[in-house]
Amino acid sequence: MPHVDPTPVTRNAPLASGSTKVAARRPRFVWPAAVALALLAACGGSGSGRQSTPLPVAATDPFPIGVVSHDGRWLTDAAGRVLMPHGVNMVAKEAPYYPAAFGFDDADAAWLADNGFDLVRLGVMMTGLMPEPGKVDSTYLDNIAATVSVLGKHHLLVLLDLHQDGWGPSVGSDGFPDWMTLTNGAENTHTGFPLYYITNPAIQAAFQSFWDNRPGPGGIPLQEQYAVAVRELARRFAGEPAVMGYDLLNEPWPGTTWAPCAFDAAGCPVLDQAELDPFYGVGDAAIRSADRSHLVFAEPFVLFNFGQGRTNIARPGGDDAAGLGFHIYPLSPDAEGSVIANAVAWSEQAHGALLAGEWGATTDPAQITREADKLDAAMIPWAFWSYDTLIRNLADPPAGLTLNAAAAQAIIRPHPLALAGTPTDVRYDATTRSLAVAWSNTMPGGRPFPPGVVSSFQLPVSVYPAGYTVSTNGTVTSAPNAPLLTIVALPGATTTTVGVTPASP
């Protein structure tokens, strides 16, 4: 979403061919490989919302192992550990629609890894993926794949996000190409953010044509063309270990009949079932025809993000390996908690995974801290909007005047990455730089872990430049002041706690 921000951010032109940026890097702490790996079997459609329970393997690697799965609301790895990544969005909204063209490269991935980030929600535009009817651009996929590879090299998970804002460039901001834009002659007011959904009839009509699955060029229905594109996307990334999953559509709008949905506490149950559920079924089936393992995330109508109403969508296609990717953009700070509560309520009913795929859209440190506190207290993984609000010019190294230091300091937060158990409490105090985490020593489904499975915590050097002190009832297995703290539960213990505070200079 092209959110308005009070701090100007340079929109970068694509770098000239062959140009690069170079930044000095602190060597990243290197860990030995896991002593054992377990890959999840392809899950069935039992409707339980729980993927096949992973084999309990001993895991000494602090990073997620194998394919990311879920157990109810919790993201999990192949060792059964609960994953709680912090991340950022990186979406190129202008041609040629991939981040590397604007300067996002290995230096940026290294900066993210060095500062404790674990996840990038990476934008994929239909304008780049299928610029002509029925024709997927393999070169565009190559460029997206190159960025995924760079991120994976630095242990960053990737969520591939089918992104749009205001439907597409011809009526709104970005997303779907002109040939998929069927407005039935509705007036295009060219309204800018944030009112373009409400005041531009052409955007509403374009969405309605999509939900109605109207025939496009050659008489082929729009959603069928979408399915061809995402099937090729899934085929390309089915075997990519860095990929966490797919986000089927960013911030969908409920077409021309949106008015009854606005500010209704019940949300849009009729339109959820009539528009979103069938479409998400199409998208999920297309992905599963090529990729049987990675997670699939659906998003509620964008009105959900304001905190005024619930969502009633099902897991995409009834898929067990699926979840809700929701956003937090409330009309007031008081509604931030409502968005989170509504997302948790959805998971309790639908038994799907939870991920806050977007939030923030600001460089105000106070707002960033407030919203991050709420997400961490709710124990929900998240991706901040967006990396290029922290880095003013992607063509330059992420340092010095290019870096918005105050915003970056607020978003860089110590946190658990992989817990050998089910989290019960996560708190970070940005003022004292104190982290407190507690968890039960069993998987969310109740299965025990074998001895020696580590829990890991991101403790960025930028937060603890003089080191840190650990208090725990477990056993610390990492080196003193390591940027990735690892802890093993004591034999027979039912719960484990850890507290981290800055070391005295």
C-alpha positions in Angstrom: 0.0 0.0 0.0 1.5 3.4 -0.9 1.2 4.8 2.5 1.8 8.5 3.1 4.7 9.2 5.4 5.8 12.6 6.8 9.4 11.9 6.1 10.4 12.2 2.4 11.8 9.0 0.9 13.7 9.1 -2.3 12.1 7.0 -5.0 15.1 5.5 -6.7 15.5 5.2 -10.4 16.9 1.8 -11.6 20.6 1.6 -11.4 22.6 1.9 -14.6 23.7 -1.4 -16.1 26.7 -2.8 -14.2 26.6 -0.3 -11.4 26.9 -1.6 -7.8 27.2 -0.4 -4.3 29.7 -1.6 -1.8 29.6 -1.4 2.0 32.0 -2.6 4.7 30.4 -5.4 6.6 30.9 -6.8 10.1 31.4 -10.5 9.6 28.3 -12.4 10.4 28.5 -14.9 13.2 28.7 -18.4 11.6 27.1 -21.4 13.1 27.7 -25.1 12.4 25.0 -26.9 10.3 22.2 -28.7 12.0 23.0 -32.2 13.2 19.8 -33.4 11.8 17.2 -32.3 9.3 13.6 -33.3 8.8 11.4 -32.3 5.9 7.7 -32.1 6.3 5.6 -34.5 4.3 3.0 -33.0 1.9 0.0 -32.3 4.0 -3.5 -33.5 3.2 -6.7 -31.6 3.2 -8.1 -32.9 6.5 -9.4 -29.4 7.4 -7.7 -29.5 10.8 -5.5 -26.5 10.2 -2.5 -28.5 11.5 0.1 -29.8 9.1 1.6 -33.2 9.4 3.4 -33.1 12.7 7.2 -32.9 12.1 9.4 -35.7 13.3 11.1 -34.7 16.6 14.7 -34.3 15.6 17.6 -33.0 17.6 18.3 -29.5 16.2 21.4 -27.5 17.2 21.1 -25.0 14.3 19.7 -21.7 15.6 18.1 -20.9 12.2 14.8 -22.5 11.0 15.3 -26.0 9.7 13.5 -27.4 6.6 10.2 -26.1 5.2 8.3 -23.6 7.3 5.0 -25.1 8.5 2.5 -24.2 11.1 0.6 -25.7 14.1 -2.6 -23.7 14.6 -1.6 -20.0 14.8 2.1 -20.8 15.2 4.7 -20.9 12.5 7.0 -24.0 12.9 10.1 -25.5 11.4 10.8 -29.1 10.6 12.1 -29.7 14.2 8.8 -28.6 15.6 10.1 -25.3 17.0 7.8 -22.3 17.0 9.2 -19.5 14.7 8.7 -15.8 15.6 10.5 -13.9 12.8 10.8 -10.1 12.6 11.1 -8.8 9.1 10.5 -6.0 6.5 8.7 -5.5 3.3 10.6 -4.9 0.0 8.3 -4.1 -2.9 9.3 -2.4 -6.1 6.2 -0.5 -7.3 7.6 1.0 -10.5 8.9 -0.7 -13.6 10.7 -3.0 -13.9 9.1 -4.1 -10.7 11.9 -6.0 -8.9 14.0 -4.6 -6.1 17.5 -5.3 -7.6 16.7 -2.8 -10.3 16.6 0.0 -7.7 19.8 -1.1 -5.9 18.6 -3.7 -3.4 21.5 -6.2 -3.2 23.7 -8.3 -1.0 24.7 -5.3 1.2 21.0 -4.7 2.1 20.5 -8.4 2.9 23.6 -8.4 5.0 22.4 -5.3 6.9 19.1 -7.0 7.6 20.8 -10.1 8.9 23.3 -8.2 11.0 20.5 -6.3 12.6 18.5 -9.4 13.6 15.9 -9.6 10.8 14.7 -13.0 9.7 12.1 -12.3 7.0 11.5 -10.3 3.8 8.0 -10.0 2.3 9.1 -9.6 -1.3 6.7 -8.0 -3.8 5.8 -9.7 -7.0 3.8 -7.6 -9.5 1.4 -9.0 -12.1 2.6 -6.1 -14.3 6.0 -7.8 -14.3 5.0 -11.4 -14.0 2.4 -11.4 -16.8 2.8 -8.2 -18.8 0.9 -9.7 -21.7 -2.2 -12.0 -21.7 -1.2 -15.6 -20.9 2.6 -15.0 -21.1 4.7 -15.3 -18.0 7.9 -13.3 -18.2 10.7 -15.7 -17.3 13.3 -12.9 -17.1 11.2 -11.2 -14.5 11.1 -14.5 -12.5 14.9 -14.7 -12.9 15.3 -11.3 -11.3 13.0 -12.2 -8.4 14.8 -15.5 -8.0 18.1 -13.7 -7.8 16.9 -11.6 -4.9 15.5 -14.7 -3.1 18.9 -16.3 -3.5 20.7 -13.3 -2.0 18.3 -13.2 1.0 18.6 -17.0 1.5 22.3 -16.7 1.7 21.9 -14.6 4.8 19.4 -16.9 6.4 16.4 -14.6 5.6 13.1 -16.2 4.9 11.1 -14.9 2.0 7.3 -14.5 1.6 6.4 -13.9 -2.0 3.7 -11.3 -2.1 1.4 -10.8 -5.1 1.2 -7.1 -4.6 -1.3 -4.4 -5.7 -2.3 -0.9 -4.5 -5.4 0.7 -6.1 -5.6 -2.3 -8.5 -3.0 -1.2 -11.0 -1.1 1.6 -12.7 -3.8 2.6 -15.1 -6.4 3.4 -12.4 -4.5 3.4 -9.1 -0.9 2.8 -8.0 0.6 -0.6 -8.9 -0.3 -4.2 -9.4 -2.4 -5.6 -12.3 -1.5 -4.7 -15.9 -3.8 -2.7 -18.2 -5.0 -5.7 -20.1 -6.5 -7.1 -16.8 -8.2 -3.8 -15.9 -11.9 -4.1 -16.9 -13.8 -1.0 -15.7 -16.9 -1.3 -17.8 -16.6 2.4 -18.6 -16.5 3.6 -15.0 -15.1 7.0 -14.4 -11.4 7.1 -13.5 -10.9 10.0 -11.1 -7.2 9.3 -10.7 -7.6 9.8 -7.0 -4.4 9.4 -5.0 -3.8 7.5 -1.7 -5.5 7.1 0.7 -8.9 7.7 -0.8 -8.5 6.0 -4.2 -10.5 2.9 -3.2 -13.5 4.9 -2.0 -13.6 7.8 -4.5 -12.4 6.2 -7.8 -15.2 4.2 -9.5 -12.7 2.7 -12.0 -10.8 1.0 -9.2 -14.0 -0.4 -7.7 -15.2 -1.6 -11.1 -11.8 -3.3 -11.8 -12.0 -5.2 -8.6 -15.6 -6.2 -9.2 -14.7 -7.5 -12.7 -12.0 -9.6 -11.0 -14.4 -11.0 -8.4 -17.0 -11.7 -11.1 -14.2 -13.5 -13.1 -15.1 -11.6 -16.3 -13.6 -12.7 -19.5 -10.5 -10.8 -20.5 -8.5 -10.8 -23.8 -9.2 -13.9 -25.8 -12.3 -14.6 -23.7 -10.2 -16.1 -20.9 -11.5 -15.3 -17.4 -9.3 -13.0 -15.3 -8.9 -15.4 -12.4 -7.8 -18.1 -14.9 -5.1 -15.8 -16.1 -4.1 -15.1 -12.5 -3.9 -18.8 -11.8 -1.5 -19.4 -14.8 0.8 -16.7 -13.4 0.9 -17.9 -9.8 1.3 -21.5 -11.0 4.5 -20.5 -12.8 5.6 -18.6 -9.8 5.1 -21.6 -7.6 6.8 -23.9 -10.1 9.8 -21.7 -10.0 10.1 -21.6 -6.2 8.7 -25.0 -5.1 12.2 -26.2 -4.3 13.6 -23.0 -2.9 14.6 -23.4 0.7 14.6 -19.7 1.5 10.9 -19.3 0.6 8.5 -19.4 3.5 5.3 -19.2 1.4 3.0 -17.1 -0.9 0.7 -14.2 -0.1 -2.1 -14.5 -2.6 -3.1 -10.9 -3.0 -2.2 -7.7 -1.1 -5.0 -5.7 0.4 -8.0 -6.8 -1.7 -10.9 -4.3 -2.1 -14.6 -5.5 -2.1 -15.5 -4.1 -5.5 -18.5 -1.9 -6.1 -20.6 -3.2 -3.2 -18.2 -2.2 -0.5 -20.3 0.3 1.4 -22.2 -2.1 3.7 -18.8 -3.5 4.8 -17.4 -0.2 6.1 -17.2 0.0 9.9 -19.4 -3.1 10.5 -18.1 -5.1 13.4 -19.2 -8.3 11.6 -17.0 -7.5 8.7 -18.2 -8.6 5.2 -19.3 -12.3 5.7 -21.4 -12.3 2.5 -18.7 -10.9 0.3 -16.0 -12.9 2.1 -17.8 -16.1 1.0 -18.9 -14.8 -2.4 -15.7 -13.1 -3.6 -12.6 -13.9 -1.5 -13.2 -17.6 -0.7 -13.7 -18.7 -4.3 -10.7 -16.5 -5.5 -8.4 -17.9 -2.8 -9.5 -21.4 -3.7 -8.4 -20.7 -7.3 -5.0 -19.3 -6.1 -4.4 -22.1 -3.7 -5.2 -24.8 -6.3 -2.8 -23.1 -8.7 0.0 -23.1 -6.2 -0.6 -26.6 -5.0 -0.4 -27.9 -8.6 3.2 -27.0 -8.5 4.3 -26.6 -4.9 2.9 -29.0 -2.2 5.0 -27.7 0.7 5.2 -24.0 1.2 2.6 -22.0 3.2 -0.2 -20.1 1.5 -1.5 -16.9 3.1 -4.8 -15.2 2.3 -5.5 -11.6 3.3 -8.9 -10.1 4.4 -10.4 -7.2 2.7 -8.4 -4.1 3.3 -11.1 -2.7 5.5 -10.1 -5.2 8.1 -6.8 -3.4 8.6 -8.6 -0.4 10.1 -9.7 -2.4 13.2 -13.4 -1.8 12.7 -14.5 -5.3 11.8 -13.7 -9.0 11.6 -12.9 -11.3 8.7 -14.8 -14.4 7.9 -12.7 -16.0 5.2 -11.8 -19.6 5.2 -8.3 -21.0 4.9 -7.5 -20.8 1.2 -9.1 -23.8 -0.5 -9.5 -25.5 2.9 -5.7 -26.0 2.8 -4.1 -27.2 6.0 -0.8 -25.4 5.0 -2.4 -22.0 5.1 -2.9 -18.9 7.2 -3.9 -15.2 7.4 -1.6 -12.4 6.4 -3.1 -9.4 8.0 -2.1 -5.7 8.1 -2.4 -3.1 10.9 -3.3 0.4 9.7 -6.0 1.5 12.2 -7.8 4.8 12.1 -6.6 5.5 15.6 -4.0 4.0 18.0 -6.8 2.6 20.1 -7.8 0.3 17.2 -4.4 -1.3 16.9 -5.3 -3.9 19.5 -8.6 -4.6 17.8 -6.9 -5.6 14.5 -4.6 -8.0 16.4 -7.5 -9.4 18.4 -9.6 -9.9 15.3 -6.7 -11.8 13.6 -6.3 -14.0 16.7 -10.0 -14.7 16.7 -9.8 -15.7 13.0 -7.0 -18.2 13.8 -8.9 -19.7 16.7 -11.9 -20.3 14.4 -10.1 -21.3 11.2 -7.0 -22.9 12.8 -4.7 -21.1 10.4 -1.2 -19.6 10.8 -0.9 -15.9 11.7 1.5 -13.3 10.2 1.3 -9.5 10.4 2.5 -9.0 6.9 2.4 -5.2 7.0 2.3 -2.5 9.7 4.0 0.8 10.5 4.4 2.7 7.3 6.0 5.5 9.3 9.4 6.7 10.4 8.1 7.9 13.8 10.0 6.0 16.4 7.3 6.3 19.0 4.7 4.8 16.7 7.0 2.0 15.6 7.8 1.1 19.2 4.2 1.2 20.3 2.9 -1.1 17.5 5.9 -3.5 17.7 5.3 -3.8 21.5 1.7 -4.8 20.8 2.7 -7.4 18.1 5.4 -8.9 20.3 3.2 -9.1 23.3 0.6 -10.9 21.2 3.4 -13.2 20.0 2.7 -12.7 16.3 5.5 -12.7 13.7 5.7 -9.6 11.6 7.1 -7.7 8.7 7.4 -3.9 8.9 6.5 -1.6 6.0 9.0 -1.1 4.6 12.7 -1.4 4.2 12.9 1.5 1.8 11.4 3.8 4.4 14.4 3.0 6.6 16.9 3.3 3.7 16.3 6.6 1.9 18.2 5.5 -1.3 18.6 1.9 -2.2 21.4 2.7 -4.6 23.6 3.6 -1.6 25.0 1.4 1.2 22.5 1.2 4.2 24.6 3.5 6.4 25.3 7.1 7.1 22.9 9.7 5.7 21.1 7.0 3.7 19.9 5.3 6.9 17.1 6.8 8.8 18.8 6.0 12.1 16.0 6.9 14.5 13.4 4.7 12.7 16.0 1.9 12.3 16.8 2.0 16.0 13.1 1.6 16.8 12.5 -1.3 14.4 15.6 -3.3 15.4 14.5 -5.4 18.3 15.8 -8.4 20.1 13.4 -11.3 19.8 13.0 -15.1 19.9 13.6 -16.7 16.5 13.0 -20.4 17.1 11.6 -21.8 20.4 11.8 -25.4 21.4 8.3 -25.1 22.8 5.2 -23.0 22.8 5.6 -19.3 23.7 3.6 -18.0 26.7 5.1 -14.5 27.1 7.3 -12.2 25.0 8.2 -8.7 26.2 10.8 -6.2 25.1 11.4 -2.8 26.8 13.0 -0.5 24.3 14.0 2.0 27.0 16.0 -0.5 29.1 16.7 -2.8 26.2 15.5 -5.8 28.3 14.0 -8.9 26.7 12.0 -11.4 28.6 10.6 -14.6 27.1 8.9 -17.6 28.5 7.7 -20.9 26.9 6.4 -24.3 27.7 8.8 -27.1 26.7 6.4 -28.9 24.4 5.2 -28.4 20.8 1.9 -26.6 20.4 0.2 -30.0 19.8 1.7 -31.3 23.1 4.5 -33.5 21.8 7.8 -33.4 23.7 11.1 -32.4 22.1 14.1 -34.8 22.2 17.0 -33.7 24.4 19.3 -31.0 23.1 17.0 -29.0 20.8 18.0 -25.4 21.0 15.9 -22.3 21.3 17.5 -19.3 19.5 17.2 -15.5 20.0 18.2 -12.6 17.8 20.3 -10.2 19.9 21.7 -7.6 17.5 25.0 -6.0 18.2 23.5 -2.6 17.4 21.2 -3.1 20.5 23.9 -4.6 22.7 27.1 -3.0 21.6 28.8 -3.7 25.0 27.4 -7.2 25.2 24.5 -8.6 27.3 23.8 -10.6 30.4 21.5 -13.6 30.4 19.4 -15.0 33.2 17.7 -18.4 32.5 16.6 -21.6 34.0 18.0 -23.4 30.9 21.5 -23.9 29.7 23.2 -21.3 27.4 25.0 -23.1 24.6 26.2 -20.1 22.5 29.4 -18.1 22.9 29.3 -15.1 25.2 27.6 -12.1 23.6 26.9 -14.0 20.4 24.3 -12.2 18.2 22.4 -15.5 18.2 21.8 -16.7 21.7 21.0 -20.4 22.0 19.5 -22.1 25.1 18.7 -25.7 25.8 15.9 -26.6 28.3 17.0 -28.6 31.4 16.0 -32.2 31.5 12.6 -32.6 33.1 11.7 -28.9 33.1 8.2 -28.1 31.9 8.9 -24.4 31.2 11.9 -22.3 30.3 12.4 -18.6 30.8 15.1 -16.2 29.6 15.9 -12.6 30.4 18.4 -10.5 28.5 19.8 -7.1 29.7 22.6 -4.9 28.5 26.0 -5.7 30.0 27.7 -3.0 32.0 30.2 -1.1 30.0 
